Structure formats: C-alpha cells, structure tokens
Amino acid sequence: MDYKYLTSIDSPADLKKVPRQDLPIVAEELRDYMISVIAKIGGHLASSLGAVELTIALHYLFDTPRDKIVWDVGHQAYGHKILTGRRDRFPTIRQYGGISGFPVRDESPYDTFNVAHAGTAISGALGMAVARDLLGENYHVVAVVGDAGLTSGVELEGINNLGTLKKKVLVVLNDNKMSISPNVGAFAGYLNRIVHGQAYHRLREEVEKMIRAVPRLGPRLLKLSKDLMESAKSMLIPGLVFEELGFEYLGPINGHSLDDLLNVLAKAKERPGPILVHIVTQKGKGYPHAEKLPIKYHGVTQFDVSTGAFHKAPAQAPSYTAVFGKAICEIAETDPRVVAITAAMSEGTGLSEFSRRFPDRFFDVGIAEQHAVTFATGLACEGMRPVVAIYSTFLQRAFDQVMHDTCLMSAPVTFVLDRGGLVGADGPTHHGLYDLVYLSALPGMVVMAPKDENELRHMLYTAIRLKAPAAIRFPRSNGIGVTMDADFKTLETGKGEILREGSDIGILALGAMVYPCLEAATRLDALGIQATVINARFMKPLDEELICCLAAEKQFLVTAEEGTEAGGFGSSVATLLQDRKIPASILRIAVPDRIIPHGAPNLLHAKFGLDVDGIVEKIKNFAHAFPARSELRYRSLLRS
Ligand SMILES: Cc1ncc(C[n+]2csc(CCOP(=O)(O)OP(=O)(O)O)c2C)c(N)n1
C-alpha cells in the first residue's frame, strides 16, 4: 500500500497537520503497516488494531508528551509507538536491541509509564495528576484501560482512590468485550448491559410485571409508570456505577468513529474532575482474520497476510504447557477434588481442555491473581485440591496471598508457574526469574522444577497429593521430546536424582538447566574435567545429604538455574554448605541480578552463559582459576 500520510508522520505534531476528515486514511495506513510488520516478526496484534482510532484521536487532540497518556498493559500501544517517532524502528519491536513491545520510559518521552502487567494505568495516572497539582503544573492525564484490565484489583483500587481525590484524570475505557479470551465476571456483565441498555429494559419489564398484577388499577398505573421510567432512564443508564463512584461518565460511544471520538474526548478534556469515557471497539478491527479469531491474533507468530495462516515451526516435542494441560485432565478424571483456576489465561496456561471437560471445576477469575490465590486457599481449606495456573511473572502480584493465606494455613494448593525463566520477546516485565526466590522464602512451601515434560507430569501428581503448598515452575518452551511414562509417580520430596557420575566436579542443575548441563558435562570430558550431574528437582527442600556429600567429594560445585542469581538456588546451596561448615567453592550459573532486556530466548541464554557453550566456558574458566583446589580441599578435610 502506498501511504499518503503515514511516512511523513514522525511525531504527533505531524499528525496534527492531517486534515481532520482525512484521519480515517491515517487509520487505514496505520493498520496496514502494523499488519505487514507483525506478520513478518510476530507480536501483539489484535488489541493494537482495535485501538487505532483511539490512538489517533488522543494524539490529535492532546498535547503529548506534555499531556500524559498512560496505557494499561501497553500491548495495544503499537499505533502509539508508530505515531510518536518510532515508525522506522517498529520492525525491530520485541527483538534483541530493538524497541520494546510495551511502553517504556527510557525509550521515548511519549511513554509515560512502564507497563505490561494489567491494572496499573489508573493508579499511575492518578499519581501523575497529584504530582501535577502539587507542583502547580497544568497538563492532562489520560489513562487508557481495557474492559478486562478494569476488573483487576489494582485498577479498582485506583478507581476507588480517584473517585474520592476527585483529580482531573480522563479514563478511557476501551471495551472490546475481550480479555485475551472473552472477558469474564460480573463487571464484564455490567459493561455489556450498559452497552445494550439492558439494565434499564430489565427494570422496566420488572416494574411493568408488578403493576399488571395490581387488579383494576393496572392499566392506568402502567401508563404512569411508563412516563416515570422514561424520565428516570438517564439515572438508570448508562454508567450509573461510575457516576456513583465519583466519575462523570460519557458513553458508550463507537470507538472506531474518529468523529465521535474527537467530539466526546474534546468535551471530556474540559471537565474538571475524574471522567470516564466508555468506548466500544472490536478487537482485531480492520484485519478480517483477527476480527474473526481475536484470541488467536492476540499475540501472533509470523503469518501470511493474505491467508492469515501462521507459519508453523517443524513438529517438535509438545510444550510444557500442553503436557500440563493434558496431565491435569488425567488426574482430575480420577480425583474429584481437583479444581483448576486461571486468572484470565486459560489458553496460555493450557487449561482450555480442562475447562471444556470439567466446567464445574474450572474457574477463570479474570485478571485477579490475588483473588485467585485466596479463593484457591478457601477451596483447599474445605477439602478440594486446587491447582492455580499462573505465569511466574503474574504470580508476583499475589505474593502476599501465597504467604498470608496459603502458607500460613499450610493449605494444599498447587501453584503451576508457566513461563518460569527467560521468556524472550516480552522482556523484563514478563521474565519469570524471581519465582524460585520468592516462593522458597515462604515457610512450608515445596518448590520444584522438572528437567523434562515427563517429570512435569510426576511433579504435578506429587504436588496434588502433598498435604502442603507446592509450586512447580517450568519454562516457556517445548519439552525435550522424552518418552512419557504411562503412569504417574510420586516423587520423594526433597530428593534429587544422580544422572551421571564423574570424579572431579559436581553440577547441581535445576529444571530447564539439567539437559544443557548434561551436554556440557559430555563436552567437559573431552577437556579432562569429569563431572557428576545431579537433577536437583527441588529448590525447596534441598536434598541436603546429596549436596553435602557432593561438596565434600568434589573439587568444586556448580549450580545452574534459569532464575535470578540473587537469593536463588545457588545461594541456597551456598548457605546450606556454610551452615554445615563444609568448605566448598561454588560456581553459580544463573541470570545476573539486573534488569534483563527482551530478545529471543536462545540469544539471551547465550548472552548470560546459560546455553551449553556458556556452561562449558564458565566451568572451564572456573577450573583454571583454582588449579590447586583439590589438594587444598583434601588438606582442609584432613584437618577437620
Ligand atoms: C496481571 C496480569 N495478568 C495477566 C496478564 C496477561 N494479559 C495480557 S493482555 C490481557 C487481556 C487484557 O484485556 P483488556 O484489558 O480488556 O485489553 P484488550 O487487550 O482487550 O485491549 C491479559 C489477561 C497481564 N498482562 N497482567
């Protein structure tokens, strides 16, 4: 497509030069550009397509970046990136060294707040508005929130606070009825009723039914009630709840009509206090395949623009997600106590099949990780065996609930943490690097990481049978391709597995690091370093006996984990040996304690020395640095 405007828009100032009646042309070009780029490199697509007109209207009307736009989640902000000077860099989005898939302050002054976890927009915007007023400044603050993000606890806390502080903040509610899958919950129902005016119509029907039941007076009263209801209509719909909470409410309006958007937002801009503009949009708008299958096009890999077909990678082993999804169904078939809970991620966490097969035992609680954990704990208190499937990064939000509710009551809740480790393109907000640390800090929590997809099945089975909270974390990847056992096994808690024996060094590997360490050990053989490799299985409790014996026997130990080095598995091993007064040198292979950028997982693994080459190199260098280590060790042991 030849662009009439897009190629000359390098900032919102350029956008403002476009005649208002031609803005739909910009919308069309923006969509075309987004689709053509994302088809080549993958990324979040459907939400950004739905927010195109809103993005144009906001930058057309407001004086950004002086006026602040705070996006919720930020996966819908691709258009915003393109219109704010990043058009040429857009093809690098989510790739190592390229621009981020989410708004990031360091990247652009137009990105006012770092986002990616849902629910933060209103709180962030309110903070900015309060700062603005305290500092005597004068600019607009706009929070853009999706209908699913709106239902998250943090967002509701923000609404609660904004409604009382009465600050001048414009909240745009972008209602497309979708989370990643269809939005769920009572609030979603309320928004739907606003859009369709059902609250009013239902009340009207109820009143009419009651009046008809009154003998004789019925017809006359009916006439009177109709008049009354008509005049009360504006009180009943729409947005009454928001009005009651201290907001002005405007809407619902068509979020794909630039005229409607510009008119209503211009009005909203002038209002003195909190105002909520409710716009209705379609996820995937403008790309028929995404309109039809918005869940599939929420986040995409490469695809063919004309057919919409995804480029399939050659068949590999099943993903950990898929293996979990199948295993929980198998276990639930024979154990009626098993229930599954997701916080708006049924597809991502592999629970779709469970939701179809066990609808009474499946709960999508919406973007509500905190509630999910406490709700699961309640279920566990009364005899159920809840499995809470949440991405490692999103469970961070429910840390207090895991401690205060699950752990303090020793409730048998199983936490299944997908995306443990480096997730790749989504970057720092999504890397699951902290779970091993934050979960193992909690008393009574059992923390496991499978070496392969077969072990994941046994760990799930084991966790569900434990009388304690347990967590299983695994990476966002395909499994190893191992043969699957027909039956489930209970693993002994806190016991590792010796996979290979070698006389010089001991490698303690956790989860996804086990196979790379095994391969590294084979390579080290050729360099004259014989390694024992242990599959640690448990981050907590540690296999103390095995670790202590290994430390006493070997020249040095290596710990390997795909998690942050600060307080992780390596630290736990070091602390154990220190406490037992066992002298040991430990090489810790882990992710450094700093913010890890986005980029393809294999690139990041190589960068931090977590791939086979990196492991070999690190061990080789460590061995060279301590040539006399073994003699030292034996002498010190003889002394003790
Ligand atoms: C705390 C948290 N949980 C889960 C997610 C995963 N997630 C990303 S986008 C999304 C749906 C957002 O829907 P909505 O807010 O309505 O925005 P839309 O994509 O429809 O524009 C979810 C659940 C997240 N980003 N943050």
PDBQT file of the ligand as one rigid body, heavy atoms in Angstrom, charges set to zero:
ROOT
HETATM    1  C1  LIG A 701      -1.513  -9.011  35.972  1.00  0.00    +0.000 C 
HETATM    2  C2  LIG A 701      -1.652  -9.567  34.586  1.00  0.00    +0.000 A 
HETATM    3  N1  LIG A 701      -2.270 -10.744  34.403  1.00  0.00    +0.000 NA
HETATM    4  C3  LIG A 701      -2.398 -11.245  33.161  1.00  0.00    +0.000 A 
HETATM    5  C4  LIG A 701      -1.913 -10.570  32.081  1.00  0.00    +0.000 A 
HETATM    6  C5  LIG A 701      -1.981 -11.181  30.697  1.00  0.00    +0.000 C 
HETATM    7  N2  LIG A 701      -2.786 -10.352  29.777  1.00  0.00    +0.000 N 
HETATM    8  C6  LIG A 701      -2.205  -9.570  28.859  1.00  0.00    +0.000 A 
HETATM    9  S1  LIG A 701      -3.322  -8.728  27.973  1.00  0.00    +0.000 SA
HETATM   10  C7  LIG A 701      -4.600  -9.420  28.804  1.00  0.00    +0.000 A 
HETATM   11  C8  LIG A 701      -6.002  -9.054  28.451  1.00  0.00    +0.000 C 
HETATM   12  C9  LIG A 701      -6.224  -7.584  28.528  1.00  0.00    +0.000 C 
HETATM   13  O1  LIG A 701      -7.522  -7.293  28.141  1.00  0.00    +0.000 OA
HETATM   14  P1  LIG A 701      -8.035  -5.800  28.186  1.00  0.00    +0.000 P 
HETATM   15  O2  LIG A 701      -7.514  -5.110  29.385  1.00  0.00    +0.000 OA
HETATM   16  O3  LIG A 701      -9.500  -5.809  28.004  1.00  0.00    +0.000 OA
HETATM   17  O4  LIG A 701      -7.318  -5.140  26.934  1.00  0.00    +0.000 OA
HETATM   18  P2  LIG A 701      -7.534  -5.504  25.383  1.00  0.00    +0.000 P 
HETATM   19  O5  LIG A 701      -6.424  -6.420  25.014  1.00  0.00    +0.000 OA
HETATM   20  O6  LIG A 701      -8.850  -6.133  25.226  1.00  0.00    +0.000 OA
HETATM   21  O7  LIG A 701      -7.413  -4.198  24.713  1.00  0.00    +0.000 OA
HETATM   22  C10 LIG A 701      -4.153 -10.308  29.762  1.00  0.00    +0.000 A 
HETATM   23  C11 LIG A 701      -5.004 -11.103  30.644  1.00  0.00    +0.000 C 
HETATM   24  C12 LIG A 701      -1.265  -9.335  32.325  1.00  0.00    +0.000 A 
HETATM   25  N3  LIG A 701      -0.733  -8.622  31.336  1.00  0.00    +0.000 N 
HETATM   26  N4  LIG A 701      -1.165  -8.863  33.575  1.00  0.00    +0.000 NA
ENDROOT
TORSDOF 0
